[in-house]
Amino acid sequence: MRITFKISILFLVLAFGIISLSCDKDQMIPPTIDFTTGTGYTSAHSNISLDTDFKIGVTAKRTEDKDDLKTFVVTVSYDGGAESTIDNVAIPSAQGGEFTKDYDLTTRNVAGTEEYSFTVTNRDGLITTKTIVITVP
């Protein structure tokens, strides 16, 4: 009887260990945001003339298989003032792994700074924000 009890305990410990090792651990890695580069895109801090059109392209990606992207928010702040929301997207599940969008923008007809912030949030509530500052001389 003692050997059977010891074997049962050993089996339970091994089963628990195998189950524990097979579970996926969520590493809590925030999503990423990259700016589109190339002709026609502004992808870094820049000087752009008054009342001039420009384009910023963004790609947000999940970093863990199960942590789909949930929201994408774009804001602008003029001359260090309060932020205003330009876009607020509930990301569809079909784009939960990768969300891409272009923003066609125009500088103000006023000299100063325009700070554009791009924020993505994933299923776990982890947030990544990237910013581009446009100086209008």
C-alpha positions in Angstrom: 0.0 0.0 0.0 2.8 2.4 0.8 4.5 1.9 -2.6 1.1 2.6 -4.3 0.6 5.8 -2.3 4.2 7.0 -3.1 3.7 6.2 -6.8 0.3 8.1 -6.8 2.0 11.1 -5.2 4.8 11.0 -7.7 2.4 10.8 -10.5 0.4 13.8 -9.3 3.6 15.9 -8.9 4.7 14.9 -12.4 1.3 15.7 -13.9 1.2 19.1 -12.1 4.7 19.9 -13.4 3.8 19.0 -17.0 0.6 21.0 -16.9 2.5 24.0 -15.4 5.2 23.9 -18.1 2.7 23.6 -20.9 0.8 26.8 -20.0 1.5 29.9 -22.0 2.8 32.7 -19.8 1.7 36.2 -20.7 4.9 38.2 -20.7 3.1 41.6 -20.7 5.1 43.1 -23.6 3.4 46.3 -24.9 2.5 46.5 -28.6 4.7 48.3 -31.1 4.2 51.4 -33.4 6.3 52.1 -36.4 6.0 55.1 -38.8 5.9 54.5 -42.5 9.0 55.7 -44.3 9.7 56.6 -47.9 8.6 59.1 -50.5 5.5 61.1 -49.5 5.6 60.2 -45.8 6.7 62.2 -42.7 8.2 59.7 -40.3 10.2 61.9 -37.9 10.2 65.4 -36.4 10.2 67.8 -39.3 10.0 71.4 -40.4 7.0 71.9 -42.7 5.8 75.3 -44.2 2.5 77.0 -43.3 -0.7 75.5 -44.6 1.1 72.5 -46.2 -0.2 69.0 -46.7 1.8 66.0 -45.3 1.1 62.3 -44.6 2.0 60.2 -41.6 1.6 56.4 -41.9 1.5 54.1 -38.9 1.7 50.4 -38.3 0.8 49.0 -34.9 1.6 45.4 -34.1 0.9 43.0 -31.2 3.9 41.5 -29.6 2.2 38.4 -28.1 -0.1 36.0 -30.0 -3.1 36.4 -27.7 -2.8 40.1 -27.0 -4.8 41.6 -29.9 -4.8 45.3 -30.5 -7.9 47.0 -29.2 -7.8 50.7 -29.7 -5.8 53.3 -31.7 -6.0 57.0 -30.8 -4.4 60.0 -32.6 -4.2 63.4 -30.9 -2.6 66.7 -31.8 -1.4 69.5 -29.5 -0.6 72.9 -30.8 2.2 74.9 -29.2 2.3 72.7 -26.1 -1.4 73.2 -25.4 -4.2 70.7 -24.6 -4.5 67.7 -26.8 -7.4 67.3 -29.3 -8.4 63.9 -30.6 -8.1 63.4 -34.4 -9.0 59.8 -34.5 -10.3 57.1 -32.1 -10.5 53.6 -33.6 -11.9 50.5 -32.0 -9.6 48.0 -33.9 -11.7 45.2 -35.5 -10.7 41.6 -34.6 -9.5 41.0 -38.2 -6.8 43.6 -37.6 -6.0 42.6 -34.0 -2.5 41.4 -35.0 -1.6 44.4 -37.1 -3.3 47.7 -37.7 -2.1 50.1 -40.5 -3.4 53.5 -41.4 -2.4 56.7 -43.2 -3.2 60.1 -42.0 -3.4 63.0 -44.5 -2.8 66.2 -42.5 -2.3 69.9 -43.1 -0.2 72.3 -41.0 -1.9 75.3 -39.6 -1.6 78.7 -41.2 0.2 79.8 -38.0 3.9 79.4 -37.1 4.5 77.2 -34.1 4.7 73.5 -33.2 2.2 70.7 -33.8 2.7 67.5 -31.8 1.0 64.4 -33.2 0.7 61.4 -30.8 -0.2 57.9 -31.8 -1.3 55.5 -29.1 -2.2 51.8 -29.3 -3.7 49.7 -26.5 -3.8 45.9 -26.5 -6.1 43.3 -24.8 -4.1 43.5 -21.5 -4.4 47.3 -21.4 -0.7 47.8 -22.3 -0.1 51.1 -24.1 2.5 52.3 -26.5 2.7 55.9 -27.7 4.9 57.5 -30.4 5.0 61.2 -31.2 6.1 63.3 -34.2 6.6 67.1 -33.7 6.1 69.3 -36.7 7.7 72.8 -36.5 5.9 75.3 -38.7 8.4 78.2 -39.3 
